[in-house]
Amino acid sequence: MSLQGKNVIIAGGAKNLGALISRTLADQGANIAVHYNSDATADAAAETVAAVRERGVNALSIQGDLTRAQTVTEVFDAATDGLGGLDIAVNTAGKVLRKPIVETTEDEYDSMLAINAKAAYFFIKEAGLHLGDGGKIITIVTALLAAFTDGYSTYAGGKSPVEHFTRAAAKEFADRGISVNNIAPGPMDTPFFYGQETDERVAFHKSQAMGDQLTKIEDIAPIVAFLADPGWWITGQTIFANGGYTTR
């Protein structure tokens, strides 16, 4: 696989899975625009940009709140200008909340749907407008899309529209050779997950996958790289990469 000279924007690319994807694609020769959301992530974004540049490719960081459609446009414009065009767009942004429906507030609902659905929609839109022919659009969703469980109504519910966005975009962008896909990891071994769960539930989640373990970011980054190059013929799909945690 080689992404030599390709230009990539990665939403949430500063840390955890996004940072590993940034480094993984840079290892294959891609230039990377690292998006990050808040000032709290600025240092991590700078570290990721430095790590990418050490691999001999170009990199820049761009801050922006992707729940605002205009900001998504501005982020894509900045990435396009900074890298000289875009070929691949990867969206790792998301927010987890575990809470019963009867305890969920309107503000929490609005925030979860804005981050997990609205931002994903306008990310796909701007990717369709900015990527060159033959581009790749990849969104990280969740294995909970195939789960029958409690507590995650606004997380799984917020991510579920992305499958419909993806299928529509795959058809609408097909004449330009742009593939559009999702990857659905199981619960990942990152701080993103642990804040929502008790020790007992962590143990249960581990027990549902091969090897009695959570999904690792190292399990997901190679699948992103695959979809970004040799897996171009796959489109409109959600790939459940979760060690058997859930299936359809």
C-alpha positions as CSV (number, residue, x, y, z in Angstrom):
1,M,0.0,0.0,0.0
2,S,1.2,3.5,-0.7
3,L,-0.4,6.9,-0.3
4,Q,2.6,8.8,-1.5
5,G,1.6,12.4,-2.2
6,K,-2.0,12.0,-1.2
7,N,-3.5,14.7,1.0
8,V,-5.7,13.7,4.0
9,I,-7.9,15.5,6.4
10,I,-8.5,13.8,9.7
11,A,-11.2,15.1,12.0
12,G,-10.2,14.5,15.6
13,G,-6.8,13.7,14.4
14,A,-4.8,15.0,17.4
15,K,-4.9,12.1,19.8
16,N,-6.0,8.5,20.5
17,L,-7.2,6.8,17.3
18,G,-7.1,10.0,15.2
19,A,-3.4,10.5,16.1
20,L,-2.5,6.9,15.2
21,I,-4.3,7.2,11.9
22,S,-2.4,10.4,11.2
23,R,0.9,8.7,11.8
24,T,-0.1,5.5,10.0
25,L,-1.1,7.3,6.8
26,A,1.9,9.6,7.0
27,D,4.1,6.4,7.1
28,Q,2.7,5.6,3.7
29,G,3.6,9.0,2.3
30,A,0.4,11.0,2.9
31,N,0.3,14.7,3.9
32,I,-2.0,15.2,6.9
33,A,-4.3,18.0,8.0
34,V,-4.9,17.4,11.7
35,H,-8.3,18.8,12.9
36,Y,-8.9,19.3,16.6
37,N,-11.8,20.8,18.4
38,S,-10.8,22.7,21.5
39,D,-7.9,24.6,23.1
40,A,-7.5,21.6,25.4
41,T,-6.3,19.5,22.5
42,A,-4.0,22.1,20.9
43,D,-0.8,20.6,22.5
44,A,-1.8,17.1,21.3
45,A,-2.4,18.4,17.8
46,A,1.0,20.1,17.8
47,E,2.6,16.8,18.9
48,T,0.9,14.9,16.2
49,V,1.8,17.4,13.5
50,A,5.4,17.2,14.6
51,A,5.3,13.4,14.5
52,V,3.9,13.5,11.0
53,R,6.5,15.9,9.8
54,E,9.2,13.7,11.2
55,R,8.1,11.1,8.6
56,G,9.1,13.5,5.8
57,V,5.6,14.7,4.7
58,N,3.7,17.9,5.1
59,A,1.3,18.5,8.0
60,L,-0.8,21.2,9.6
61,S,-3.3,21.5,12.4
62,I,-6.7,23.2,12.1
63,Q,-9.0,24.0,15.0
64,G,-12.8,24.1,14.7
65,D,-16.1,23.1,16.1
66,L,-17.6,20.7,13.6
67,T,-21.1,21.0,15.0
68,R,-21.3,24.3,13.0
69,A,-21.7,23.7,9.3
70,Q,-19.9,27.0,8.4
71,T,-16.9,25.9,10.5
72,V,-16.8,22.5,8.7
73,T,-16.6,24.5,5.4
74,E,-13.8,26.6,6.9
75,V,-11.8,23.6,8.1
76,F,-12.0,21.9,4.7
77,D,-11.0,25.2,3.0
78,A,-8.0,25.6,5.3
79,A,-6.9,22.0,4.7
80,T,-7.3,22.3,0.9
81,D,-5.3,25.5,0.9
82,G,-2.7,24.3,3.3
83,L,-2.1,20.9,1.5
84,G,-2.9,22.0,-2.1
85,G,-6.0,19.8,-2.4
86,L,-7.6,16.8,-0.7
87,D,-7.8,13.2,-1.6
88,I,-9.0,11.4,1.6
89,A,-11.2,12.5,4.5
90,V,-11.4,10.6,7.7
91,N,-13.8,11.5,10.5
92,T,-13.0,10.1,14.0
93,A,-14.9,12.7,15.9
94,G,-17.5,11.6,18.4
95,K,-18.9,11.8,21.9
96,V,-20.0,9.1,24.2
97,L,-22.7,9.3,26.8
98,R,-24.1,6.4,28.9
99,K,-27.3,7.5,30.5
100,P,-30.9,6.2,30.8
101,I,-33.4,7.9,28.5
102,V,-35.5,9.1,31.4
103,E,-32.5,11.0,32.9
104,T,-31.2,12.5,29.6
105,T,-31.6,16.3,29.3
106,E,-32.5,18.2,26.2
107,D,-29.1,19.8,26.2
108,E,-27.4,16.4,26.4
109,Y,-29.5,15.1,23.5
110,D,-28.7,18.2,21.4
111,S,-25.0,17.9,22.1
112,M,-24.8,14.2,21.3
113,L,-26.8,14.5,18.1
114,A,-24.8,17.5,17.0
115,I,-21.4,15.9,17.4
116,N,-22.3,12.4,16.3
117,A,-24.8,13.1,13.5
118,K,-24.8,16.7,12.3
119,A,-21.0,17.1,12.3
120,A,-20.7,13.8,10.4
121,Y,-23.3,14.9,7.8
122,F,-21.6,18.2,7.0
123,F,-18.1,16.5,7.1
124,I,-19.4,14.1,4.3
125,K,-20.9,17.1,2.5
126,E,-17.7,19.1,2.5
127,A,-15.6,16.0,1.6
128,G,-17.9,15.6,-1.4
129,L,-17.3,19.2,-2.4
130,H,-13.5,19.3,-1.7
131,L,-12.1,15.8,-2.6
132,G,-10.8,15.1,-6.0
133,D,-12.1,12.3,-8.2
134,G,-11.2,8.9,-6.8
135,G,-11.3,10.2,-3.2
136,K,-12.1,8.3,-0.1
137,I,-14.4,9.2,2.8
138,I,-14.2,7.2,6.0
139,T,-16.2,7.7,9.2
140,I,-15.7,6.0,12.5
141,V,-19.0,4.9,14.0
142,T,-19.6,2.3,16.7
143,A,-20.3,-1.4,17.1
144,L,-23.3,-0.5,19.2
145,L,-25.1,0.0,15.9
146,A,-25.6,-3.7,16.0
147,A,-26.3,-4.0,19.7
148,F,-29.5,-4.5,21.8
149,T,-28.5,-2.8,25.0
150,D,-29.4,-0.1,27.5
151,G,-27.8,3.3,28.3
152,Y,-26.5,4.3,24.9
153,S,-29.6,5.8,23.3
154,T,-28.0,9.1,22.3
155,Y,-24.6,7.6,21.3
156,A,-25.8,4.7,19.2
157,G,-28.8,6.8,18.2
158,G,-26.6,9.7,17.2
159,K,-24.3,7.5,15.1
160,S,-27.0,5.5,13.4
161,P,-28.0,8.2,10.9
162,V,-24.4,8.2,9.6
163,E,-25.1,4.8,7.9
164,H,-27.9,6.5,5.9
165,F,-25.7,9.5,5.1
166,T,-23.0,7.1,3.9
167,R,-25.2,5.1,1.6
168,A,-26.6,8.2,0.0
169,A,-23.2,9.8,-0.4
170,A,-21.8,6.6,-1.9
171,K,-24.5,6.7,-4.6
172,E,-24.2,10.4,-5.1
173,F,-20.4,10.5,-5.4
174,A,-20.1,7.2,-7.3
175,D,-19.7,8.9,-10.7
176,R,-16.6,10.6,-9.5
177,G,-15.1,7.4,-8.1
178,I,-15.4,8.5,-4.5
179,S,-15.9,5.7,-2.0
180,V,-17.7,6.3,1.3
181,N,-17.6,3.9,4.2
182,N,-17.9,3.5,7.9
183,I,-15.8,1.5,10.4
184,A,-17.6,0.3,13.5
185,P,-15.1,-0.5,16.3
186,G,-16.0,-2.3,19.5
187,P,-15.5,-0.4,22.8
188,M,-12.0,0.9,22.4
189,D,-9.2,0.9,25.0
190,T,-9.0,4.7,25.3
191,P,-10.1,7.3,27.9
192,F,-13.0,7.9,25.5
193,F,-14.6,4.7,26.9
194,Y,-13.6,4.3,30.5
195,G,-15.3,7.4,31.8
196,Q,-18.7,5.9,30.9
197,E,-18.4,2.5,32.5
198,T,-17.9,0.7,35.8
199,D,-15.2,-1.9,36.3
200,E,-17.9,-4.6,36.1
201,R,-19.2,-3.4,32.8
202,V,-15.6,-3.0,31.4
203,A,-15.1,-6.7,32.3
204,F,-18.4,-7.6,30.5
205,H,-17.5,-5.7,27.4
206,K,-14.1,-7.4,27.2
207,S,-15.7,-10.8,27.6
208,Q,-17.8,-10.3,24.5
209,A,-14.8,-10.1,22.1
210,M,-12.0,-12.5,21.0
211,G,-9.2,-12.7,23.5
212,D,-11.3,-11.2,26.3
213,Q,-10.1,-7.7,25.3
214,L,-11.4,-4.3,24.1
215,T,-10.7,-3.1,20.6
216,K,-7.3,-1.4,20.4
217,I,-6.7,1.7,18.2
218,E,-4.0,-0.4,16.5
219,D,-6.8,-2.8,15.3
220,I,-8.6,0.1,13.5
221,A,-5.9,2.2,11.9
222,P,-4.9,-0.5,9.4
223,I,-8.5,-0.8,8.2
224,V,-8.6,3.0,7.6
225,A,-5.4,2.6,5.6
226,F,-6.9,-0.3,3.6
227,L,-10.1,1.7,2.7
228,A,-7.9,4.6,1.8
229,D,-6.1,2.7,-0.9
230,P,-6.5,-1.0,-2.0
231,G,-10.0,-1.2,-0.5
232,W,-11.4,1.5,-2.9
233,W,-14.0,-0.9,-4.4
234,I,-15.8,-1.1,-1.1
235,T,-18.4,1.7,-0.8
236,G,-21.6,2.4,1.1
237,Q,-20.6,-0.1,3.8
238,T,-20.2,-0.3,7.5
239,I,-17.4,-2.6,8.5
240,F,-17.8,-4.0,12.0
241,A,-14.2,-4.4,13.3
242,N,-14.8,-5.4,16.9
243,G,-13.4,-8.9,17.5
244,G,-16.9,-10.4,17.4
245,Y,-18.4,-8.0,20.0
246,T,-21.5,-7.5,17.8
247,T,-22.6,-8.5,14.3
248,R,-25.7,-8.3,12.1
